[in-house]
Amino acid sequence: MRRSVKVLGAGLLILAAATSLIWYADVREDHRGMLVVSFLDVGAGDAVFIQAPSGRQVLVDGGSDDSILRQLGTVMPFYDRSLDAVVATAPLVDKVGGLTNVLSRYTIATIVRSAARSGAPQVQAFDGALTSAEARGTRLLVAQRGQLIDLDSGTYMEIFFPDRDASNMAPSDGCLVMRLVYGRTSFFFSCGPPALESYLATLDGTKLKSDVLLATGRDPELFVGFVSPQFAVVPQSCNIEATSSVFSELGVQTLDTCDGSVTFVSDGQTVSTST
């Protein structure tokens, strides 16, 4: 099945079906209007698998090693070797170290990344794998504030940061911050230092409001207050009590991936954890 994708930003509408972008997809089950978001247990680092109601599959980051391959096997059929999009939020080992193997083993329609760069060997390996993927037909999108990445069925990803050229920024300062929206529900993906989160709180205020926050564990109270999540996920925070004081004060339920992956399901109206 061929799929199209629309990227809306700065008044530009790209209809990829008419150009070089092809969505690769296997026959998938009817998801009955549900968005499924799994925060995967990849040890150190982040990895989030998104299954949109349309059936499109997105992987956000991949942890630091090949643990991501085992985790993908728990959320995707064994015969499925394609992803509609991979998002690399920052050129950091704990975010893209595991993506090198993903890029070499899966067919990927689109890769979304920040313009920030790093000289770390594991990141350079990811850059090499990305170049090879482009040669095979994968499309590269450098993220910019204001872009909307349409996943169909009322589901889209909204880019909040970078809001400027990030090519000369430090890897963590130029990270990609976004929100996944389905109907009235949303998931906010934070990745930067506290100063960046404070900046976004000042810049966007209540526009940050989301049901679920992928947190850093160092999130400023101002930022968390504006996001006002029902749930916060702090990846691999085995000592969760040491990282969740702000969430506790604000009555936010805090979860981690220390004992396994954490999955949420949204019907477009409410979000709940999946058992």
Buried (B, 14 or more C-beta within 10 A) or exposed (E): EEBBBBBBBEEEEBEBBEEEBBBBBEEBEEBEBBBBBBBBBBBEBBBBBBBBBBBBBBBBBBBBBBBBBEBBEEBBEEEBBBBBBBBBBBBBBBBBBBBBBBBEEBBBBBBBBBBBBBEBEBBBBBBEBBEEBBEEEBBEBBBBBEBBBBBBBBBBBBBBBBBEEBEEBBBBBBBBBBBBBBBEBBBBBBBBBBEBBBBBBEEBEEEBBBBBBBBBBEBBBBBBBBBBBBBBBBBBBEEBEEBBEBBEEBEBBBBBBBEEBBBBBBBBEEBEEEE
